[in-house]
Amino acid sequence: MAGRGRSMAIVAMAAAVLLGGCQQVRDALGGPTDAQMLAAVSLTDDDVAPEATLEPYPDGNVVVGQTSLDLCYGSFPSEDLRVGRQQVGVGDASGEAWVSSEAILYSHPEQAEQAMAELEAAVRDCPSTAVAPPQDDRDPLVWQFDDAPDPSWPDQPGVVRQAYAFTVTGMDGQARSGTATYLQRGRMILALYATPADASQSTLRNSPDAARFTEVMARRLMAIPMASLRTPNPVAPVDDPNDVSA
């Protein structure tokens, strides 16, 4: 029970509120497991605006059979290199606005870097015509990528960022717009999705804009000990509540 209590305490401290708490995260994460790191950078109930709802994705922590990267339905061999993921979403009361965080872990930093390079290639090589998805249960889409939304956003030391604004149009002519922002540090990628681009204003506490939302989530990623972002740690912490070296 002591081990379980300590693990819960670490996760609770790690899931800091949207507009602060980075030092508490840093203090709590002495040597977190992969699962604790995924939870530490993900959206939580504390982030949710009034009238909005936190909704974990079905199989949001499952890797096998689940897709993480799909811009322009490109080729992403790095999907086979993932060792963990956690995706949760927040929707507003009207169902018109939605944001999501997806934390993705790989075994080594080079694999996360490979995934970021694959994202760049998928956008660069995206055709102007409809693209068929690799999954049979999804429909072809026309992808249009607009100017990147982040030229004026602050950079975070040690965090590599790619941000894309896009509109997808189905075969029925219906279109929807959104953004996808990918933050990479070590062997983790933290993906932030918003539909539409300003969805954070109605779904997240204190109505942050997209730049502030990304900045705070990047700080959560920065609060993870870098040593833990170099090699996997799937093993639960030891039972000693005073031992933070797991």
Sequence and secondary structure as in RCSB ss.txt:
>XXXX:A:sequence
MAGRGRSMAIVAMAAAVLLGGCQQVRDALGGPTDAQMLAAVSLTDDDVAPEATLEPYPDGNVVVGQTSLDLCYGS
FPSEDLRVGRQQVGVGDASGEAWVSSEAILYSHPEQAEQAMAELEAAVRDCPSTAVAPPQDDRDPLVWQFDDAPD
PSWPDQPGVVRQAYAFTVTGMDGQARSGTATYLQRGRMILALYATPADASQSTLRNSPDAARFTEVMARRLMAIP
MASLRTPNPVAPVDDPNDVSA
>XXXX:A:secstr
 HHHHHHHHHHHHHS  TTS HHHHHHH SS  HHHHHHHTS  GGGB TT EEEE TTTT  TT  S  GGG  
 GGGGGEEEEEEEEEE TTSS EEEEEEEEESSHHHHHHHHHHHHHHHHT  SS B  SSTTS  EEEEE S S 
TTS   TT EEEEEEEEEEETTS EEEEEEEEEEETTEEEEEEEESTTTHHHHBTT   HHHHHHHHHHHHHHS 
GGGGTS   S   S TT    
